Amino acid sequence: MNVLDLEAFRATPLSREPYEHIVLPGFVQPEALRGINADYPQIDHSGSFSLDSLKFGPGFQKIVDALESEEFRKAFEEKFAIDLSNRPTTITVRGRCASSDGKIHNDSASKIITVLIYLNPSWEDSGGRLRLLRSRDSIDDVALEVSPSDGTLVTFLRSDRSWHGHLPFTGERRVIQFNWVTDNDSQWVSLLRHRVSASVKHMLSFGKSPKAEKSEQPSGM
């Protein structure tokens, strides 16, 4: 079973405003999306978690394998006209969103390309919709707003102007973030940061309601 619709990705033109990006609804094949959600890791708190801190089933493992495949990398190399063959990668997973998430931010300079895959089956709330922004000054300076659901892909080339964020939302918001990064040190730092964050959240979680949990780091994923 094909997990990702790379043919549709190759056929989608690269948009250049407000920065180089692609938005592709239905990037995850419907049958695969059902399997991914059935085997999605249980995440009771906001924040991003590294794969090695989570437990998940074979349906979810299929999308991990697809993201780490040579075919996936080559498709992105062609689209963004960039050599990624020797670039390390990172994968983090989110399951819940806190009211403090979504603040305007830009990804760190160590990231080359950001890939966001949204996995909620549907989305009705006005909050939590990713906004690609024209500037860092206002969450309402919107070039494009994306519903975080239905296997939608958002990917962009990180730059000094790749600002993004979303309006507040509290609840389940499933997203995988995949990045190519500049070097192994950047990969190691990212993994260490998420491992420490996951450990701290686990220690502080006793006696707390998941809905009361707040992310320590601003996120606009």
Buried (B, 14 or more C-beta within 10 A) or exposed (E): EEBBBBEBBEEBEEBEEBBBBBBBBEBBBEEBBEBBBEBBBEBBBBBBBBBEBBEBEEBBBBBBEBBEBEEBBBBBBEBBEBEBEEBBBBBBBBBBBBBBBBBBBBBEEBBBBBBBBBBBEEBEBEBBBBBBBBEBEEBEBBBBBBBBBBBBBBBBBBEEEBBBBBBBBBBBBBBBBBBBBBEEEBBEBBBEBBBEBBEEBEEEEEEEEBEEBEBBBEBBB
